C-alpha cells in the first residue's frame, strides 16, 4: 500500500509555465555559496572543474575540452 500525499495548494497553468520556462542553469550558478561559484562540470566527461580567480575559460584536466564560464 502506498501513502499518497496531496498538495494543499494548487497552481495555475500560468504559474507552471513560468516555472518550466525559468533559466535554471543561471539560477543554480547564482544561488551557490561564494566558495563554490567557480565550479562547473565538463560537458564532455562530466568531471568537476574549478575556476581560480577571474578565469573565463577552463581546460578539462581529464579530456582536454575547453569550457567557458
SULUR-V642054 format. One record per backbone hydrogen bond with DSSP energy under -1.0 kcal/mol. NH is the residue of the N-H (numbers start at 1). CO is the residue of the C=O. If there is no record, write none. Layout:
{{NH;CO} {NH;CO}}
This chain:
{{16;12} {17;13} {18;14} {19;15} {20;16} {21;17} {24;22} {27;23} {28;24} {29;25} {30;26} {31;27} {36;33} {39;36} {40;49} {42;47} {46;42} {49;40} {51;38} {55;52} {58;67} {60;65} {64;60} {67;58} {69;56}}
